[in-house]
């Protein structure tokens, strides 16, 4: 079949193609539509299926390379770079196959110029890529989540273990400072309870020099019993610990303990341990300073971990955007190649 320009009475081309038959009076074929949705959906389904297969394969390889043991497996940076490379390869293979199918399976256009055919093939590849991404997001999300959910959770637990500990310590301290403790409870915060317990330890007895070895006469006198921690009259040791914990949790961690609170805590410590008021105040000041350093360090680590997670999420989103654009280009290019093979 030969395509020729129609002409006006002045013998000037109008630019409109009119297909003519090989013989005079031959019936002209009906023009084909500019968009072949059957070919587009066929390419999109193929691309979505290949993406799912490659995603499962990449997840398996990634979890195999990650180890919860120190000095084993690949590091976080290497894992991130390999993930980016794998996503790019997924887009290259799936988008390329979907675009090629869309171009190769589309209806042959007999009434279109070469430039128009090139544009339509490019559009078919792009549309197949777009439909494949929509299918993946709408239909395959639940399937991917059910297949990969357990593995992803295991990997996340390994990566975020240390961060969770720091966040729990910092979050527990802030929750305690908001008044979550009651009169008979120290707050159930291990970060606070440990330092409260160390306040009431009995002072270590000074070591005496070794006496000359002499035979001591045998007596029937039993050894003195160990003295139990003392408490204020009418109060139990648990009540004293709870009061000290509440004082610590409601104080400003960035400032030293107020003088009135310092004297009150030192008074309780002196009654429980037998220390003098001055010695008790010195112990309380040192203990509170150590607790401040520990909690501030935990909060700093939690903030640093959250900031690193934010940066990693932003970087992942940008790289995903780049790989998707790369997939759109590859799908469009593959469609033109498949369409050219279809027409030849």
C-alpha positions as CSV (number, residue, x, y, z in Angstrom):
1,X,0.0,0.0,0.0
2,X,1.3,3.5,-0.9
3,X,0.7,6.7,1.1
4,X,0.5,9.8,-1.0
5,X,-0.3,13.5,-0.3
6,X,-3.7,14.8,-1.5
7,X,-3.5,18.0,-3.4
8,X,-5.7,21.0,-3.8
9,X,-6.8,22.6,-7.1
10,X,-3.6,24.8,-7.1
11,X,-1.6,21.5,-7.0
12,X,-0.3,22.3,-3.5
13,X,0.1,19.5,-0.9
14,X,-2.4,19.7,2.0
15,X,-0.3,17.7,4.4
16,X,-3.1,15.1,5.0
17,X,-2.3,11.5,4.3
18,X,-4.8,9.6,2.2
19,X,-4.1,5.9,1.9
20,X,-4.7,4.5,-1.6
21,X,-4.8,0.9,-2.7
22,X,-2.6,-0.8,-5.1
23,X,-5.3,-0.9,-7.7
24,X,-7.9,1.7,-8.8
25,X,-11.2,1.3,-6.9
26,X,-9.7,-0.9,-4.2
27,X,-11.4,-0.6,-0.8
28,X,-9.5,1.4,1.7
29,X,-8.7,-0.1,5.2
30,X,-10.2,1.6,8.3
31,X,-7.6,3.8,10.0
32,X,-6.2,2.3,13.3
33,X,-6.5,4.2,16.5
34,X,-3.6,6.2,17.8
35,X,-3.6,4.4,21.2
36,X,-3.5,0.6,21.5
37,X,-4.6,0.0,25.1
38,X,-4.4,-3.7,24.8
39,X,-0.7,-3.5,24.1
40,X,-0.2,-0.9,26.9
41,X,-1.9,-3.1,29.5
42,X,0.0,-6.2,28.3
43,X,3.3,-4.4,28.7
44,X,2.2,-3.0,32.1
45,X,1.2,-6.4,33.5
46,X,4.5,-7.9,32.4
47,X,6.5,-5.1,33.9
48,X,4.6,-5.3,37.2
49,X,5.1,-9.1,37.4
50,X,8.8,-8.8,36.7
51,X,9.1,-6.0,39.3
52,X,7.5,-8.2,42.0
53,X,9.9,-11.1,41.2
54,X,12.9,-8.9,41.3
55,X,11.8,-7.2,44.5
56,X,11.4,-10.6,46.2
57,X,14.8,-11.7,44.9
58,X,16.5,-8.4,46.1
59,X,15.0,-8.6,49.5
60,X,16.2,-12.2,49.9
61,X,19.7,-11.3,48.9
62,X,19.7,-8.2,51.1
63,X,18.5,-10.0,54.3
64,X,21.1,-12.8,53.6
65,X,23.9,-10.2,53.6
66,X,22.7,-8.5,56.8
67,X,23.8,-10.2,60.1
68,X,22.8,-9.2,63.7
69,X,26.3,-10.1,64.9
70,X,29.0,-7.5,65.0
71,X,31.8,-7.6,62.4
72,X,29.7,-9.9,60.2
73,X,27.7,-9.1,57.1
74,X,27.7,-5.8,55.2
75,X,27.5,-2.4,56.7
76,X,24.6,0.0,56.5
77,X,26.3,2.2,53.9
78,X,27.0,-0.7,51.6
79,X,23.5,-2.0,52.1
80,X,22.1,1.3,51.1
81,X,24.2,1.6,48.0
82,X,23.4,-2.0,46.9
83,X,19.7,-1.2,47.4
84,X,19.9,1.8,45.1
85,X,21.7,-0.2,42.4
86,X,19.1,-3.0,42.7
87,X,16.2,-0.6,42.4
88,X,17.8,0.9,39.3
89,X,18.3,-2.5,37.8
90,X,14.7,-3.4,38.6
91,X,13.5,-0.4,36.7
92,X,15.8,-1.1,33.8
93,X,14.6,-4.6,33.3
94,X,10.9,-4.3,34.1
95,X,10.3,-1.0,32.4
96,X,12.3,-2.1,29.4
97,X,10.3,-5.3,29.0
98,X,7.0,-3.5,29.5
99,X,7.8,-0.8,26.9
100,X,9.1,-3.3,24.4
101,X,5.9,-5.4,24.7
102,X,3.7,-2.3,24.4
103,X,5.6,-1.3,21.2
104,X,5.8,-4.7,19.7
105,X,2.2,-5.7,20.3
106,X,0.5,-2.4,19.2
107,X,-1.6,-2.1,16.1
108,X,0.3,-1.1,13.0
109,X,-0.4,2.5,11.8
110,X,-0.7,2.8,8.1
111,X,-1.9,6.4,8.0
112,X,0.8,8.0,10.1
113,X,4.1,9.6,9.1
114,X,7.4,8.4,10.5
115,X,7.7,11.1,13.1
116,X,4.1,10.5,14.2
117,X,4.9,6.7,14.6
118,X,7.9,7.6,16.7
119,X,5.9,9.8,19.0
120,X,3.1,7.2,19.4
121,X,5.6,4.5,20.2
122,X,7.2,6.7,22.8
123,X,3.8,7.5,24.3
124,X,2.9,3.8,24.4
125,X,6.1,3.0,26.3
126,X,5.5,5.8,28.8
127,X,1.9,4.8,29.3
128,X,2.8,1.2,29.9
129,X,5.4,2.3,32.6
130,X,2.7,4.5,34.2
131,X,0.1,1.8,34.3
132,X,2.6,-0.7,35.7
133,X,3.5,1.6,38.6
134,X,-0.2,2.2,39.3
135,X,-0.9,-1.6,39.2
136,X,2.1,-2.2,41.6
137,X,0.9,0.5,44.0
138,X,-2.8,-0.5,43.9
139,X,-2.8,-4.3,43.5
140,X,0.5,-5.6,44.6
141,X,1.0,-3.7,47.9
142,X,-0.8,-6.2,50.0
143,X,1.0,-9.1,48.3
144,X,4.4,-7.6,48.8
145,X,3.6,-6.7,52.4
146,X,2.5,-10.2,53.3
147,X,5.5,-11.9,51.5
148,X,8.2,-9.5,52.8
149,X,6.7,-8.3,56.0
150,X,8.4,-10.8,58.4
151,X,11.8,-10.3,56.7
152,X,11.6,-6.5,56.7
153,X,10.6,-6.4,60.4
154,X,13.5,-8.7,61.2
155,X,16.0,-6.4,59.4
156,X,14.5,-3.3,61.0
157,X,14.9,-4.8,64.4
158,X,18.5,-5.5,63.8
159,X,19.3,-2.0,62.5
160,X,17.3,-0.1,65.0
161,X,18.1,-2.1,68.2
162,X,20.5,0.4,69.7
163,X,18.3,3.4,68.7
164,X,15.3,1.9,70.5
165,X,17.3,1.5,73.7
166,X,18.4,5.1,73.6
167,X,14.9,6.3,72.8
168,X,13.3,4.3,75.6
169,X,15.8,5.7,78.1
170,X,15.2,9.3,77.0
171,X,11.5,8.9,76.6
172,X,11.2,7.2,80.0
173,X,12.9,10.1,81.6
174,X,10.6,12.6,80.0
175,X,7.6,10.6,80.9
176,X,8.7,10.4,84.5
177,X,9.3,14.1,84.5
178,X,5.7,14.7,83.5
179,X,4.5,13.2,86.8
180,X,3.6,9.7,85.9
181,X,4.8,8.3,89.2
182,X,2.4,8.0,92.1
183,X,3.1,8.0,95.8
184,X,4.0,4.3,96.1
185,X,5.9,4.0,92.8
186,X,9.3,5.2,91.8
187,X,8.2,5.7,88.2
188,X,9.1,2.3,86.8
189,X,12.0,3.9,85.0
190,X,15.2,1.9,85.2
191,X,17.2,4.9,84.3
192,X,16.0,6.7,87.4
193,X,15.5,3.7,89.7
194,X,19.2,2.7,89.4
195,X,20.5,6.1,90.6
196,X,17.9,6.2,93.4
197,X,19.1,2.7,94.6
198,X,22.7,3.8,94.6
199,X,21.9,6.7,97.0
200,X,20.9,4.3,99.7
201,X,23.8,2.0,99.6
202,X,25.7,1.6,102.9
203,X,29.0,3.4,102.9
204,X,32.0,1.1,102.4
205,X,33.9,0.4,105.7
206,X,37.5,1.5,105.5
207,X,39.9,-1.4,105.3
208,X,42.0,-1.9,108.4
209,X,45.6,-2.9,108.3
210,X,46.4,-6.5,108.7
211,X,46.9,-7.5,112.4
212,X,49.7,-9.9,113.4
213,X,48.7,-13.4,113.2
214,X,47.8,-14.5,116.8
215,X,45.7,-17.4,118.0
216,X,42.4,-15.9,119.1
217,X,40.8,-17.7,122.0
218,X,37.7,-19.6,121.1
219,X,34.6,-17.9,122.3
220,X,30.9,-18.7,122.0
221,X,30.0,-15.1,121.0
222,X,28.2,-15.0,117.6
223,X,29.3,-12.5,115.0
224,X,27.4,-9.2,114.9
225,X,24.4,-9.2,112.6
226,X,24.4,-7.0,109.5
227,X,22.6,-3.7,110.1
228,X,19.6,-3.2,107.9
229,X,19.0,0.1,106.1
230,X,17.3,2.5,108.4
231,X,14.2,4.5,107.5
232,X,12.5,7.6,108.9
233,X,10.1,6.9,111.7
234,X,6.7,6.0,110.3
235,X,8.0,5.6,106.8
236,X,9.1,2.6,104.8
237,X,12.1,2.3,102.6
238,X,9.8,2.1,99.5
239,X,8.2,5.4,100.4
240,X,11.6,7.0,100.8
241,X,12.8,5.7,97.4
242,X,9.5,6.8,95.7
243,X,9.9,10.4,97.1
244,X,13.5,10.7,96.0
245,X,12.5,9.4,92.5
246,X,9.7,11.9,92.2
247,X,12.1,14.7,93.2
248,X,14.6,13.7,90.6
249,X,12.0,13.2,87.8
250,X,10.4,16.6,88.4
251,X,13.7,18.5,88.6
252,X,15.1,20.3,85.5
253,X,17.8,18.0,84.1
254,X,19.8,20.8,82.6
255,X,20.2,22.5,86.0
256,X,21.6,21.3,89.4
257,X,19.2,20.1,92.0
258,X,17.6,23.0,93.8
259,X,19.0,23.6,97.3
260,X,15.8,22.8,99.1
261,X,15.4,19.5,97.2
262,X,19.0,18.7,97.8
263,X,18.7,19.1,101.5
264,X,15.5,17.0,101.6
265,X,17.0,14.1,99.6
266,X,20.2,14.3,101.7
267,X,18.1,14.1,104.8
268,X,16.4,10.9,103.6
269,X,19.7,9.4,102.6
270,X,21.4,10.3,105.9
271,X,18.5,8.6,107.8
272,X,18.8,5.5,105.7
273,X,22.6,5.1,105.5
274,X,23.9,6.8,108.7
275,X,25.9,9.4,106.8
276,X,26.2,12.9,108.0
277,X,24.1,15.6,106.4
278,X,27.2,17.0,104.6
279,X,28.3,13.6,103.3
280,X,24.8,12.8,102.2
281,X,24.5,16.1,100.3
282,X,27.8,15.4,98.5
283,X,26.6,11.9,97.6
284,X,23.3,13.2,96.3
285,X,25.0,15.9,94.2
286,X,27.4,13.4,92.6
287,X,24.6,10.9,92.0
288,X,22.3,13.5,90.4
289,X,25.1,14.8,88.1
290,X,25.8,11.2,86.9
291,X,22.1,10.7,86.2
292,X,22.0,14.0,84.3
293,X,24.9,12.9,82.1
294,X,23.4,9.5,81.5
295,X,20.0,10.8,80.5
296,X,21.3,13.6,78.4
297,X,23.5,11.2,76.5
298,X,20.6,8.9,75.9
299,X,18.5,11.8,74.6
300,X,21.3,13.0,72.4
301,X,21.7,9.5,70.9
302,X,18.0,9.3,70.3
303,X,17.9,12.6,68.5
304,X,21.0,11.7,66.4
305,X,19.4,8.4,65.4
306,X,16.1,10.2,64.5
307,X,18.1,12.7,62.4
308,X,20.0,10.0,60.6
309,X,16.7,8.2,59.9
310,X,15.3,11.4,58.5
311,X,18.3,11.9,56.2
312,X,18.2,8.3,55.1
313,X,14.5,8.5,54.3
314,X,15.0,11.7,52.3
315,X,17.9,10.2,50.4
316,X,15.9,7.1,49.6
317,X,13.0,9.1,48.3
318,X,15.2,11.1,46.0
319,X,16.9,8.0,44.7
320,X,13.6,6.3,44.1
321,X,12.4,9.4,42.2
322,X,15.6,9.2,40.0
323,X,15.1,5.4,39.3
324,X,11.4,6.0,38.4
325,X,12.4,8.7,35.9
326,X,15.1,6.3,34.6
327,X,12.4,3.6,34.2
328,X,10.1,6.0,32.2
329,X,12.9,6.8,29.8
330,X,13.9,3.1,29.3
331,X,10.2,2.1,28.8
332,X,9.7,4.8,26.1
333,X,12.9,3.9,24.3
334,X,12.2,0.2,24.4
335,X,8.7,0.9,23.0
336,X,10.2,2.7,20.0
337,X,12.5,-0.2,19.4
338,X,9.7,-2.8,19.6
339,X,7.5,-0.7,17.3
340,X,10.2,-0.4,14.7
341,X,10.7,-4.2,14.7
342,X,6.9,-4.6,14.5
343,X,6.7,-2.4,11.3
344,X,9.7,-3.9,9.5
